[in-house]
Structure formats: C-alpha cells, structure tokens
Amino acid sequence: AQKITQTQPGMFVQEKEAVTLDCTYDTSDPSYGLFWYKQPSSGEMIFLIYQGSYDQQNATEGRYSLNFQKARKSANLVISASQLGDSAMYFCAMREPFYGGSQGNLIFGKGTKLSVKP
Amino acid sequence: DTEVTQTPKHLVMGMTNKKSLKCEQHMGHRAMYWYKQKAKKPPELMFVYSYEKLSINESVPSRFSPECPNSSLLNLHLHALQPEDSALYLCASSQDSIGAYEQYFGPGTRLTVT
C-alpha cells in the first residue's frame, strides 16, 4: 500500500533563510505523482508544486523547489528566502497509481507546521 | 483562473437539521472531490465524482449525501449529523480523476454540529 511520511511535526525558520521540509514515500508502483500543498490557518489548501515519477529534473516553482531522490523515495520541499507569509501547515501528498481502474486519489502525509520568525 | 468556491464559509447546525454545502468551479474540470479534515490532521477523502458520476464513496455514513447537478457544481447534503462530524469540509477539482493532475481546493466550510 502507498504511504507518505512527514517526520517533522513542526519547524522554525528565520525570515529570509531557506528551509527544507522532509517527505518520504512508499510505493511499489513505477508510476506516481508527488505534490506539496500549503494550508494557512484560514483553511484553504494551496497547490505548490508537482513531481512526476518519470520526470528527469527536479520541479521548481518560484521560491519552491522539490528535491526528488527517487532511489531514497524522498521528495523534500525546499523554500528559499522564507517570508512571514510562508507560516502554514505543509502537506506532502502522493497520487495513487492511475491505471488499472484506480481513480488516482491523493494520499496525504500528516503535515509539517512551519513557523517563520521575523 | 484556478478558483474553487465554497459556500457557506461557516455553518452551525443542530443534530436534527438539514443543510447543504455547495462547491463550484469554472475550470472545465471533470473530477470533483469532497474531503473532511479534522483539526491538525490531513484531509480524508469522502467522495469522488468523475464526469458527473459518483465513482468513489469512501464508506461515508448515509447522513452525508453528495450530488453533482452539473459539471461545475458539487453539493453535499447533510442530515442528522453527529457532533463528531464537526470539521472543515473541503471541495476540490482536477482536470480528470485519472492521471497526474493536481487538485485545486476551495477555502472550505467550517462545520460545527451542536
């Protein structure tokens, strides 16, 4: 069965510094997708970045980059130049295999609460 | 435009009430989802609609009844809820339910059952 593990319940980072949020996953399927979402205290889940299992290069979106190490089954989120508005819960998620009749649903990790200090 | 809207933002209801949550997207997405999220927990999938047909019901109690009137709208009808049903209810949509498509979430409805 597929599984997502986020081992950091909470993290602190100084404003303007970079921070890495850890995510490891477990799946026996060769085809999968990995996602990171940000959830501020307001509740909305904001899509940040996506990495496909066959993508050769690490995904980047502005200040967000994904450190994808397939052999280690890790997909860590790197946020550069942290801002106060980055304070939120961050969820790593994996798309279930989307072949063989599966619906490709998201499996979420437990999340990491990031606090940015001024 | 990657907006999913949900109404109401907050809802307080008694255990004998009937209410509905609404979700709307205009991105042309063919898959829509309902999630339930308790405090400090990740979202849990409740229902998936694919091309306006219910494709997944994750063993949700019958007091929750989803409806997809058209490809842009998704409702969740609530009846005879329990206090433990109090949670944040999130709606999401994606281009399709099959494939590596990101899901876009709405702001959620915070439900309190008294």
gemmi code that builds the backbone of each chain (N, CA, C; Angstrom):
import gemmi

chains = {
    "A": [
        ("ALA", (0.835, -1.188, 0.000), (0.000, 0.000, 0.000), (0.879, 1.250, 0.000)),
        ("GLN", (0.346, 2.285, -0.614), (1.095, 3.538, -0.693), (1.061, 4.255, 0.649)),
        ("LYS", (2.152, 4.987, 0.928), (2.259, 5.665, 2.215), (3.139, 6.893, 2.072)),
        ("ILE", (2.765, 7.950, 2.814), (3.544, 9.189, 2.834), (3.950, 9.478, 4.275)),
        ("THR", (5.225, 9.792, 4.519), (5.701, 10.073, 5.868), (6.343, 11.449, 5.934)),
        ("GLN", (5.839, 12.260, 6.837), (6.458, 13.554, 7.139), (6.859, 13.489, 8.605)),
        ("THR", (8.144, 13.492, 8.876), (8.635, 13.223, 10.225), (8.772, 14.472, 11.080)),
        ("GLN", (8.601, 15.644, 10.502), (8.770, 16.895, 11.244), (7.384, 17.485, 11.564)),
        ("PRO", (6.899, 17.324, 12.789), (5.592, 17.903, 13.117), (5.613, 19.427, 13.035)),
        ("GLY", (6.749, 20.029, 13.441), (6.849, 21.480, 13.409), (8.280, 21.910, 13.152)),
        ("MET", (8.399, 23.060, 12.473), (9.737, 23.604, 12.203), (9.708, 25.115, 12.307)),
        ("PHE", (10.857, 25.677, 12.699), (11.019, 27.124, 12.746), (12.121, 27.513, 11.756)),
        ("VAL", (11.936, 28.664, 11.129), (12.970, 29.186, 10.236), (13.000, 30.700, 10.367)),
        ("GLN", (14.171, 31.253, 10.249), (14.314, 32.710, 10.303), (13.918, 33.291, 8.942)),
        ("GLU", (13.250, 34.407, 8.995), (12.873, 35.108, 7.763), (14.099, 35.285, 6.868)),
        ("LYS", (13.901, 35.086, 5.568), (14.899, 35.234, 4.511), (15.852, 34.041, 4.387)),
        ("GLU", (15.742, 33.082, 5.311), (16.564, 31.883, 5.190), (15.814, 30.807, 4.412)),
        ("ALA", (16.557, 29.789, 3.950), (15.947, 28.653, 3.259), (15.591, 27.567, 4.274)),
        ("VAL", (14.583, 26.780, 3.934), (14.153, 25.691, 4.824), (13.778, 24.485, 3.977)),
        ("THR", (14.063, 23.300, 4.504), (13.716, 22.048, 3.816), (12.720, 21.272, 4.653)),
        ("LEU", (11.611, 20.920, 4.038), (10.591, 20.093, 4.688), (10.685, 18.685, 4.114)),
        ("ASP", (10.781, 17.698, 5.006), (11.039, 16.330, 4.574), (9.766, 15.573, 4.223)),
        ("CYS", (9.908, 14.706, 3.237), (8.809, 13.828, 2.848), (9.399, 12.552, 2.268)),
        ("THR", (9.008, 11.427, 2.799), (9.370, 10.150, 2.191), (8.097, 9.406, 1.841)),
        ("TYR", (8.198, 8.545, 0.853), (7.007, 7.855, 0.386), (7.341, 6.388, 0.151)),
        ("ASP", (6.323, 5.610, 0.064), (6.491, 4.194, -0.168), (5.449, 3.739, -1.172)),
        ("THR", (5.908, 3.165, -2.244), (5.007, 2.615, -3.244), (5.760, 1.583, -4.055)),
        ("SER", (5.039, 0.610, -4.538), (5.655, -0.406, -5.389), (5.347, -0.142, -6.862)),
        ("ASP", (4.583, 0.915, -7.117), (4.231, 1.227, -8.493), (5.287, 2.125, -9.125)),
        ("PRO", (5.620, 1.889, -10.382), (6.638, 2.718, -11.039), (6.114, 4.088, -11.450)),
        ("SER", (4.807, 4.231, -11.519), (4.223, 5.482, -11.996), (3.419, 6.118, -10.875)),
        ("TYR", (3.830, 7.331, -10.489), (3.135, 8.028, -9.415), (3.440, 9.518, -9.519)),
        ("GLY", (2.673, 10.296, -8.807), (2.895, 11.740, -8.766), (3.023, 12.202, -7.329)),
        ("LEU", (3.866, 13.174, -7.095), (4.077, 13.721, -5.756), (3.718, 15.200, -5.766)),
        ("PHE", (3.023, 15.643, -4.729), (2.521, 17.011, -4.645), (2.847, 17.601, -3.276)),
        ("TRP", (3.004, 18.901, -3.257), (3.080, 19.628, -1.997), (1.976, 20.681, -1.974)),
        ("TYR", (1.300, 20.749, -0.804), (0.251, 21.734, -0.588), (0.578, 22.542, 0.657)),
        ("LYS", (0.159, 23.795, 0.630), (0.294, 24.697, 1.771), (-1.093, 24.987, 2.322)),
        ("GLN", (-1.260, 24.901, 3.635), (-2.562, 25.214, 4.244), (-2.381, 26.250, 5.345)),
        ("PRO", (-2.682, 27.510, 5.042), (-2.637, 28.533, 6.094), (-3.741, 28.288, 7.118)),
        ("SER", (-3.724, 29.073, 8.170), (-4.732, 28.907, 9.228), (-6.149, 29.157, 8.711)),
        ("SER", (-6.288, 29.843, 7.602), (-7.616, 30.099, 7.024), (-8.258, 28.817, 6.500)),
        ("GLY", (-7.463, 27.805, 6.206), (-8.014, 26.505, 5.838), (-7.845, 26.087, 4.395)),
        ("GLU", (-7.673, 27.002, 3.481), (-7.576, 26.625, 2.080), (-6.287, 25.868, 1.798)),
        ("MET", (-6.395, 24.795, 1.029), (-5.233, 24.013, 0.601), (-4.734, 24.610, -0.711)),
        ("ILE", (-3.493, 25.077, -0.712), (-2.935, 25.746, -1.880), (-1.907, 24.835, -2.533)),
        ("PHE", (-2.118, 24.502, -3.801), (-1.178, 23.659, -4.531), (0.115, 24.433, -4.775)),
        ("LEU", (1.254, 23.806, -4.457), (2.548, 24.465, -4.618), (3.353, 23.916, -5.785)),
        ("ILE", (3.517, 22.576, -5.829), (4.473, 22.021, -6.764), (4.184, 20.545, -6.984)),
        ("TYR", (4.551, 20.060, -8.178), (4.297, 18.675, -8.555), (5.574, 18.048, -9.144)),
        ("GLN", (5.775, 16.758, -8.820), (6.883, 15.993, -9.391), (6.355, 14.645, -9.851)),
        ("GLY", (6.571, 14.313, -11.101), (6.180, 13.015, -11.618), (7.318, 12.023, -11.463)),
        ("SER", (6.960, 10.760, -11.312), (7.992, 9.755, -11.049), (8.960, 9.584, -12.218)),
        ("TYR", (8.542, 9.954, -13.409), (9.409, 9.810, -14.567), (10.110, 11.105, -14.954)),
        ("ASP", (9.834, 12.161, -14.194), (10.476, 13.441, -14.522), (11.977, 13.355, -14.227)),
        ("GLN", (12.774, 13.780, -15.185), (14.232, 13.690, -15.038), (14.778, 14.796, -14.152)),
        ("GLN", (14.128, 15.951, -14.186), (14.641, 17.089, -13.427), (13.749, 17.386, -12.232)),
        ("ASN", (14.348, 17.957, -11.200), (13.584, 18.375, -10.031), (12.682, 19.542, -10.403)),
        ("ALA", (11.461, 19.494, -9.883), (10.499, 20.558, -10.170), (10.852, 21.822, -9.400)),
        ("THR", (10.581, 22.965, -10.035), (10.754, 24.257, -9.368), (9.582, 25.149, -9.732)),
        ("GLU", (9.143, 25.957, -8.743), (8.069, 26.930, -8.951), (8.390, 28.134, -8.082)),
        ("GLY", (9.006, 29.140, -8.684), (9.355, 30.339, -7.920), (10.306, 30.002, -6.786)),
        ("ARG", (9.904, 30.313, -5.541), (10.766, 30.048, -4.389), (10.693, 28.605, -3.902)),
        ("TYR", (9.834, 27.809, -4.544), (9.679, 26.411, -4.143), (10.429, 25.502, -5.107)),
        ("SER", (11.140, 24.546, -4.548), (11.755, 23.510, -5.369), (11.596, 22.179, -4.657)),
        ("LEU", (11.611, 21.142, -5.443), (11.413, 19.813, -4.900), (12.704, 19.033, -5.100)),
        ("ASN", (13.283, 18.567, -4.007), (14.490, 17.754, -4.053), (14.063, 16.286, -4.132)),
        ("PHE", (13.975, 15.793, -5.364), (13.433, 14.465, -5.622), (14.580, 13.464, -5.713)),
        ("GLN", (14.629, 12.523, -4.768), (15.634, 11.471, -4.792), (14.900, 10.137, -4.862)),
        ("LYS", (14.765, 9.657, -6.097), (13.918, 8.500, -6.353), (14.417, 7.252, -5.647)),
        ("ALA", (15.727, 7.030, -5.634), (16.272, 5.824, -5.016), (16.001, 5.814, -3.517)),
        ("ARG", (15.996, 6.985, -2.915), (15.719, 7.086, -1.479), (14.236, 7.239, -1.195)),
        ("LYS", (13.433, 7.360, -2.242), (11.993, 7.596, -2.109), (11.727, 8.815, -1.236)),
        ("SER", (12.399, 9.892, -1.561), (12.155, 11.129, -0.829), (11.826, 12.264, -1.801)),
        ("ALA", (11.016, 13.179, -1.329), (10.569, 14.317, -2.148), (10.475, 15.534, -1.242)),
        ("ASN", (11.608, 16.056, -0.857), (11.649, 17.151, 0.101), (11.350, 18.485, -0.565)),
        ("LEU", (10.615, 19.332, 0.128), (10.276, 20.673, -0.367), (11.301, 21.659, 0.188)),
        ("VAL", (11.878, 22.442, -0.693), (12.807, 23.495, -0.291), (12.152, 24.839, -0.566)),
        ("ILE", (12.066, 25.651, 0.471), (11.539, 27.010, 0.322), (12.720, 27.961, 0.500)),
        ("SER", (13.011, 28.741, -0.501), (14.131, 29.684, -0.405), (13.607, 31.041, 0.073)),
        ("ALA", (14.473, 31.779, 0.713), (14.153, 33.153, 1.141), (12.799, 33.219, 1.839)),
        ("SER", (12.672, 32.529, 2.968), (11.392, 32.427, 3.678), (10.793, 33.799, 3.986)),
        ("GLN", (9.470, 33.848, 3.895), (8.728, 35.060, 4.210), (7.748, 34.762, 5.333)),
        ("LEU", (7.320, 35.804, 6.028), (6.376, 35.614, 7.140), (5.112, 34.921, 6.655)),
        ("GLY", (4.709, 35.209, 5.442), (3.509, 34.590, 4.884), (3.660, 33.116, 4.576)),
        ("ASP", (4.858, 32.585, 4.711), (5.059, 31.154, 4.496), (4.657, 30.329, 5.712)),
        ("SER", (4.385, 30.989, 6.828), (3.961, 30.274, 8.031), (2.633, 29.579, 7.754)),
        ("ALA", (2.645, 28.267, 7.847), (1.465, 27.470, 7.496), (1.766, 26.003, 7.754)),
        ("MET", (0.741, 25.169, 7.546), (0.927, 23.724, 7.534), (1.239, 23.318, 6.107)),
        ("TYR", (2.195, 22.423, 5.959), (2.583, 21.943, 4.636), (2.359, 20.429, 4.563)),
        ("PHE", (1.617, 20.020, 3.531), (1.323, 18.611, 3.337), (1.999, 18.095, 2.078)),
        ("CYS", (2.651, 16.943, 2.219), (3.151, 16.192, 1.083), (2.076, 15.171, 0.717)),
        ("ALA", (1.861, 14.954, -0.569), (0.818, 14.019, -0.986), (1.292, 13.236, -2.199)),
        ("MET", (0.764, 12.039, -2.327), (1.112, 11.190, -3.461), (-0.167, 10.765, -4.150)),
        ("ARG", (-0.100, 10.753, -5.451), (-1.226, 10.287, -6.232), (-1.119, 8.784, -6.356)),
        ("GLU", (-2.201, 8.110, -6.013), (-2.225, 6.664, -6.183), (-2.066, 6.325, -7.651)),
        ("PRO", (-1.649, 5.113, -7.939), (-1.485, 4.742, -9.348), (-2.769, 4.952, -10.123)),
        ("PHE", (-2.639, 5.515, -11.281), (-3.832, 5.876, -12.036), (-3.984, 5.018, -13.266)),
        ("TYR", (-3.781, 3.749, -13.119), (-4.070, 2.826, -14.196), (-4.756, 1.619, -13.567)),
        ("GLY", (-5.246, 0.752, -14.382), (-5.894, -0.451, -13.863), (-7.197, -0.142, -13.150)),
        ("GLY", (-7.838, 0.956, -13.531), (-9.135, 1.265, -12.940), (-9.054, 2.115, -11.686)),
        ("SER", (-7.852, 2.408, -11.202), (-7.739, 3.233, -9.998), (-8.111, 4.670, -10.319)),
        ("GLN", (-8.605, 5.362, -9.312), (-9.038, 6.732, -9.520), (-7.944, 7.762, -9.282)),
        ("GLY", (-6.756, 7.323, -8.917), (-5.675, 8.286, -8.770), (-5.892, 9.283, -7.656)),
        ("ASN", (-6.339, 8.832, -6.506), (-6.620, 9.754, -5.406), (-5.367, 10.128, -4.640)),
        ("LEU", (-5.454, 11.257, -3.953), (-4.330, 11.765, -3.179), (-4.235, 11.080, -1.826)),
        ("ILE", (-3.016, 10.688, -1.460), (-2.725, 10.203, -0.112), (-1.854, 11.255, 0.540)),
        ("PHE", (-2.275, 11.761, 1.692), (-1.569, 12.849, 2.362), (-0.691, 12.332, 3.487)),
        ("GLY", (0.434, 13.037, 3.716), (1.195, 12.857, 4.939), (0.516, 13.614, 6.072)),
        ("LYS", (1.085, 13.515, 7.267), (0.458, 14.144, 8.437), (0.710, 15.642, 8.514)),
        ("GLY", (1.652, 16.135, 7.711), (1.891, 17.566, 7.649), (3.022, 18.039, 8.538)),
        ("THR", (3.586, 19.182, 8.159), (4.612, 19.874, 8.944), (4.178, 21.310, 9.122)),
        ("LYS", (4.147, 21.761, 10.363), (3.773, 23.153, 10.631), (5.025, 24.016, 10.621)),
        ("LEU", (5.106, 24.921, 9.664), (6.255, 25.802, 9.522), (5.938, 27.161, 10.135)),
        ("SER", (6.842, 27.634, 10.963), (6.711, 28.968, 11.555), (7.925, 29.785, 11.142)),
        ("VAL", (7.678, 30.943, 10.524), (8.747, 31.823, 10.080), (8.892, 32.949, 11.097)),
        ("LYS", (10.095, 33.112, 11.630), (10.356, 34.113, 12.663), (10.918, 35.377, 12.029)),
        ("PRO", (10.427, 36.543, 12.470), (10.957, 37.802, 11.907), (12.362, 38.097, 12.411)),
    ],
    "B": [
        ("ASP", (-7.619, 30.956, -14.405), (-8.369, 31.027, -13.147), (-8.386, 29.629, -12.512)),
        ("THR", (-7.812, 29.521, -11.314), (-7.756, 28.223, -10.643), (-8.593, 28.275, -9.378)),
        ("GLU", (-9.778, 28.878, -9.468), (-10.556, 29.100, -8.264), (-11.673, 28.069, -8.110)),
        ("VAL", (-11.721, 27.549, -6.900), (-12.839, 26.719, -6.476), (-13.523, 27.478, -5.336)),
        ("THR", (-14.810, 27.700, -5.458), (-15.526, 28.433, -4.419), (-16.405, 27.494, -3.615)),
        ("GLN", (-16.563, 27.815, -2.339), (-17.408, 27.013, -1.456), (-18.268, 27.941, -0.610)),
        ("THR", (-19.506, 27.544, -0.426), (-20.403, 28.264, 0.470), (-21.184, 27.280, 1.315)),
        ("PRO", (-21.513, 27.640, 2.555), (-21.042, 28.832, 3.263), (-19.622, 28.640, 3.791)),
        ("LYS", (-19.034, 29.681, 4.326), (-17.700, 29.546, 4.922), (-17.784, 28.907, 6.304)),
        ("HIS", (-18.843, 29.234, 7.018), (-19.064, 28.682, 8.350), (-20.514, 28.208, 8.430)),
        ("LEU", (-20.721, 27.123, 9.157), (-22.073, 26.603, 9.335), (-22.178, 25.964, 10.712)),
        ("VAL", (-23.202, 26.385, 11.442), (-23.529, 25.762, 12.728), (-24.903, 25.133, 12.579)),
        ("MET", (-25.006, 23.870, 12.891), (-26.290, 23.203, 12.737), (-26.542, 22.230, 13.882)),
        ("GLY", (-27.811, 22.053, 14.187), (-28.193, 21.089, 15.196), (-28.278, 19.696, 14.601)),
        ("MET", (-28.376, 18.720, 15.463), (-28.344, 17.336, 15.017), (-29.594, 16.940, 14.239)),
        ("THR", (-30.652, 17.735, 14.330), (-31.876, 17.397, 13.597), (-32.036, 18.216, 12.324)),
        ("ASN", (-31.098, 19.121, 12.081), (-31.211, 19.998, 10.910), (-30.843, 19.288, 9.611)),
        ("LYS", (-31.305, 19.891, 8.506), (-30.855, 19.521, 7.159), (-30.216, 20.744, 6.532)),
        ("LYS", (-29.009, 20.603, 6.061), (-28.305, 21.702, 5.413), (-27.534, 21.159, 4.217)),
        ("SER", (-27.043, 22.080, 3.378), (-26.244, 21.679, 2.225), (-25.007, 22.550, 2.105)),
        ("LEU", (-23.921, 21.917, 1.705), (-22.696, 22.634, 1.358), (-22.606, 22.682, -0.165)),
        ("LYS", (-22.112, 23.814, -0.678), (-22.028, 23.982, -2.128), (-20.598, 24.244, -2.557)),
        ("CYS", (-20.283, 23.760, -3.748), (-18.945, 23.921, -4.314), (-19.098, 24.199, -5.802)),
        ("GLU", (-18.288, 25.094, -6.321), (-18.381, 25.447, -7.739), (-16.992, 25.692, -8.324)),
        ("GLN", (-16.800, 25.231, -9.551), (-15.557, 25.511, -10.277), (-15.890, 25.775, -11.734)),
        ("HIS", (-15.122, 26.669, -12.346), (-15.338, 27.009, -13.754), (-14.054, 26.817, -14.537)),
        ("MET", (-13.319, 25.773, -14.193), (-12.066, 25.485, -14.888), (-12.248, 24.389, -15.931)),
        ("GLY", (-13.474, 23.902, -16.073), (-13.699, 22.819, -17.028), (-13.220, 21.468, -16.526)),
        ("HIS", (-12.983, 21.386, -15.222), (-12.514, 20.127, -14.647), (-13.639, 19.090, -14.647)),
        ("ARG", (-13.269, 17.823, -14.856), (-14.272, 16.772, -14.928), (-14.300, 15.887, -13.676)),
        ("ALA", (-13.441, 16.168, -12.737), (-13.432, 15.422, -11.482), (-13.593, 16.390, -10.319)),
        ("MET", (-14.460, 16.033, -9.376), (-14.670, 16.859, -8.183), (-14.691, 15.961, -6.956)),
        ("TYR", (-14.232, 16.522, -5.841), (-13.995, 15.729, -4.643), (-14.549, 16.433, -3.401)),
        ("TRP", (-14.968, 15.638, -2.429), (-15.248, 16.129, -1.086), (-14.267, 15.471, -0.118)),
        ("TYR", (-13.653, 16.318, 0.733), (-12.773, 15.851, 1.784), (-13.295, 16.359, 3.134)),
        ("LYS", (-12.995, 15.597, 4.175), (-13.262, 16.017, 5.549), (-11.919, 16.152, 6.257)),
        ("GLN", (-11.740, 17.254, 6.986), (-10.476, 17.461, 7.684), (-10.729, 17.860, 9.131)),
        ("LYS", (-10.275, 17.030, 10.046), (-10.328, 17.352, 11.467), (-9.085, 18.170, 11.813)),
        ("ALA", (-9.158, 18.867, 12.938), (-8.071, 19.768, 13.340), (-6.744, 19.013, 13.463)),
        ("LYS", (-5.709, 19.590, 12.889), (-4.341, 19.074, 12.969), (-4.183, 17.702, 12.317)),
        ("LYS", (-5.072, 17.382, 11.383), (-4.997, 16.122, 10.648), (-5.003, 16.427, 9.154)),
        ("PRO", (-4.531, 15.477, 8.334), (-4.630, 15.687, 6.890), (-6.068, 15.472, 6.414)),
        ("PRO", (-6.383, 15.955, 5.230), (-7.729, 15.731, 4.681), (-7.976, 14.240, 4.439)),
        ("GLU", (-9.231, 13.841, 4.627), (-9.642, 12.465, 4.345), (-10.671, 12.494, 3.212)),
        ("LEU", (-10.431, 11.694, 2.206), (-11.332, 11.656, 1.059), (-12.683, 11.072, 1.454)),
        ("MET", (-13.761, 11.745, 0.991), (-15.113, 11.235, 1.226), (-15.717, 10.688, -0.070)),
        ("PHE", (-15.767, 11.548, -1.089), (-16.424, 11.186, -2.348), (-15.618, 11.708, -3.529)),
        ("VAL", (-15.737, 10.979, -4.657), (-15.161, 11.436, -5.913), (-16.241, 11.360, -6.986)),
        ("TYR", (-16.396, 12.455, -7.721), (-17.266, 12.466, -8.898), (-16.388, 12.595, -10.127)),
        ("SER", (-16.639, 11.732, -11.085), (-15.912, 11.766, -12.345), (-16.927, 11.870, -13.468)),
        ("TYR", (-16.836, 12.929, -14.267), (-17.809, 13.167, -15.334), (-19.243, 13.074, -14.803)),
        ("GLU", (-19.438, 13.735, -13.675), (-20.751, 13.904, -13.031), (-21.320, 12.612, -12.476)),
        ("LYS", (-20.531, 11.565, -12.424), (-20.996, 10.313, -11.827), (-20.161, 10.006, -10.587)),
        ("LEU", (-20.840, 9.522, -9.550), (-20.144, 9.158, -8.326), (-19.279, 7.938, -8.599)),
        ("SER", (-17.988, 8.095, -8.413), (-17.089, 6.981, -8.699), (-16.476, 6.386, -7.445)),
        ("ILE", (-16.395, 7.171, -6.389), (-15.848, 6.659, -5.130), (-16.660, 7.197, -3.962)),
        ("ASN", (-17.018, 6.289, -3.066), (-17.639, 6.640, -1.794), (-16.825, 5.896, -0.749)),
        ("GLU", (-16.048, 6.653, 0.015), (-15.130, 6.009, 0.956), (-15.841, 5.613, 2.245)),
        ("SER", (-16.848, 4.785, 2.119), (-17.572, 4.264, 3.294), (-18.065, 5.384, 4.196)),
        ("VAL", (-18.619, 6.398, 3.564), (-19.119, 7.545, 4.321), (-20.545, 7.250, 4.805)),
        ("PRO", (-20.886, 7.614, 6.049), (-22.251, 7.362, 6.542), (-23.306, 8.033, 5.665)),
        ("SER", (-24.481, 7.447, 5.636), (-25.545, 7.923, 4.748), (-26.089, 9.289, 5.148)),
        ("ARG", (-25.734, 9.792, 6.320), (-26.173, 11.133, 6.695), (-25.464, 12.200, 5.851)),
        ("PHE", (-24.452, 11.793, 5.092), (-23.800, 12.659, 4.103), (-24.249, 12.178, 2.723)),
        ("SER", (-24.817, 13.065, 1.932), (-25.325, 12.681, 0.624), (-24.795, 13.640, -0.433)),
        ("PRO", (-23.915, 13.181, -1.315), (-23.375, 14.080, -2.339), (-24.297, 14.160, -3.542)),
        ("GLU", (-24.135, 15.247, -4.275), (-24.907, 15.447, -5.501), (-24.088, 16.277, -6.465)),
        ("CYS", (-24.120, 15.907, -7.736), (-23.392, 16.664, -8.753), (-24.388, 17.068, -9.843)),
        ("PRO", (-25.033, 18.234, -9.702), (-26.079, 18.638, -10.661), (-25.552, 18.866, -12.081)),
        ("ASN", (-24.324, 19.367, -12.189), (-23.698, 19.529, -13.492), (-22.184, 19.527, -13.315)),
        ("SER", (-21.468, 19.709, -14.403), (-20.013, 19.538, -14.339), (-19.316, 20.617, -13.517)),
        ("SER", (-20.017, 21.703, -13.184), (-19.385, 22.795, -12.436), (-19.759, 22.808, -10.966)),
        ("LEU", (-20.794, 22.083, -10.604), (-21.338, 22.176, -9.244), (-21.257, 20.854, -8.507)),
        ("LEU", (-21.001, 20.972, -7.210), (-20.991, 19.794, -6.349), (-21.621, 20.194, -5.016)),
        ("ASN", (-22.579, 19.406, -4.585), (-23.240, 19.673, -3.306), (-22.975, 18.541, -2.336)),
        ("LEU", (-23.059, 18.872, -1.057), (-23.016, 17.840, -0.022), (-24.178, 18.106, 0.922)),
        ("HIS", (-25.174, 17.223, 0.882), (-26.354, 17.375, 1.705), (-26.125, 16.689, 3.051)),
        ("LEU", (-26.495, 17.409, 4.101), (-26.231, 16.953, 5.467), (-27.542, 16.766, 6.210)),
        ("HIS", (-27.666, 15.661, 6.916), (-28.913, 15.391, 7.640), (-28.607, 14.516, 8.850)),
        ("ALA", (-29.127, 14.945, 9.996), (-28.990, 14.178, 11.233), (-27.528, 13.906, 11.573)),
        ("LEU", (-26.727, 14.971, 11.512), (-25.307, 14.806, 11.801), (-25.054, 14.656, 13.293)),
        ("GLN", (-23.870, 14.177, 13.615), (-23.426, 13.989, 14.981), (-22.349, 15.036, 15.318)),
        ("PRO", (-22.158, 15.323, 16.594), (-21.115, 16.299, 16.970), (-19.732, 15.943, 16.422)),
        ("GLU", (-19.447, 14.648, 16.289), (-18.121, 14.255, 15.771), (-17.964, 14.546, 14.281)),
        ("ASP", (-19.037, 14.955, 13.626), (-18.950, 15.352, 12.219), (-18.452, 16.783, 12.067)),
        ("SER", (-18.299, 17.482, 13.183), (-17.760, 18.846, 13.133), (-16.340, 18.786, 12.568)),
        ("ALA", (-16.089, 19.581, 11.521), (-14.801, 19.520, 10.828), (-14.773, 20.597, 9.759)),
        ("LEU", (-13.643, 20.682, 9.075), (-13.528, 21.515, 7.880), (-13.822, 20.619, 6.682)),
        ("TYR", (-14.762, 21.021, 5.855), (-15.113, 20.243, 4.673), (-14.566, 20.966, 3.440)),
        ("LEU", (-13.692, 20.260, 2.737), (-13.003, 20.830, 1.587), (-13.512, 20.207, 0.297)),
        ("CYS", (-13.734, 21.051, -0.669), (-14.066, 20.609, -2.016), (-12.827, 20.801, -2.892)),
        ("ALA", (-12.624, 19.932, -3.853), (-11.502, 20.062, -4.780), (-11.941, 19.639, -6.167)),
        ("SER", (-11.180, 20.073, -7.155), (-11.437, 19.630, -8.523), (-10.114, 19.390, -9.228)),
        ("SER", (-10.150, 18.538, -10.231), (-8.976, 18.304, -11.068), (-9.437, 18.040, -12.491)),
        ("GLN", (-8.516, 18.156, -13.418), (-8.865, 18.023, -14.824), (-9.535, 16.676, -15.097)),
        ("ASP", (-9.033, 15.662, -14.467), (-9.608, 14.335, -14.591), (-9.293, 13.593, -13.304)),
        ("SER", (-10.004, 12.515, -13.038), (-9.711, 11.739, -11.831), (-8.590, 10.743, -12.069)),
        ("ILE", (-8.297, 10.509, -13.351), (-7.230, 9.578, -13.692), (-6.118, 10.371, -14.379)),
        ("GLY", (-4.903, 10.218, -13.895), (-3.801, 10.982, -14.476), (-3.143, 11.851, -13.428)),
        ("ALA", (-1.979, 12.352, -13.755), (-1.179, 13.113, -12.787), (-1.611, 14.574, -12.766)),
        ("TYR", (-2.855, 14.812, -12.425), (-3.369, 16.182, -12.385), (-3.469, 16.659, -10.952)),
        ("GLU", (-3.013, 17.883, -10.719), (-3.131, 18.436, -9.380), (-4.597, 18.719, -9.072)),
        ("GLN", (-4.910, 18.654, -7.800), (-6.248, 19.001, -7.342), (-6.209, 20.423, -6.789)),
        ("TYR", (-7.206, 21.198, -7.189), (-7.341, 22.560, -6.683), (-8.458, 22.569, -5.648)),
        ("PHE", (-8.141, 23.132, -4.492), (-9.063, 23.099, -3.373), (-9.771, 24.442, -3.188)),
        ("GLY", (-10.974, 24.363, -2.672), (-11.687, 25.552, -2.238), (-11.277, 25.937, -0.829)),
        ("PRO", (-11.809, 27.046, -0.319), (-11.429, 27.540, 1.012), (-12.031, 26.731, 2.155)),
        ("GLY", (-12.997, 25.887, 1.836), (-13.561, 25.035, 2.867), (-14.769, 25.636, 3.572)),
        ("THR", (-15.553, 24.766, 4.179), (-16.664, 25.145, 5.054), (-16.364, 24.573, 6.429)),
        ("ARG", (-16.319, 25.467, 7.422), (-16.110, 25.007, 8.801), (-17.476, 24.684, 9.408)),
        ("LEU", (-17.692, 23.416, 9.651), (-18.981, 22.936, 10.140), (-18.899, 22.614, 11.624)),
        ("THR", (-19.863, 23.128, 12.374), (-19.992, 22.805, 13.787), (-21.375, 22.209, 14.013)),
        ("VAL", (-21.413, 21.016, 14.581), (-22.672, 20.337, 14.872), (-22.909, 20.396, 16.372)),
        ("THR", (-24.029, 20.994, 16.761), (-24.305, 21.152, 18.192), (-25.387, 20.190, 18.663)),
    ],
}
model = gemmi.Model(1)
for chain_id, residues in chains.items():
    chain = gemmi.Chain(chain_id)
    for i, (resn, *xyz) in enumerate(residues, 1):
        res = gemmi.Residue()
        res.name, res.seqid = resn, gemmi.SeqId(i, " ")
        for name, pos in zip(("N", "CA", "C"), xyz):
            atom = gemmi.Atom()
            atom.name, atom.element = name, gemmi.Element(name[0])
            atom.pos, atom.b_iso = gemmi.Position(*pos), 0.0
            res.add_atom(atom)
        chain.add_residue(res)
    model.add_chain(chain)
structure = gemmi.Structure()
structure.add_model(model)
structure.setup_entities()
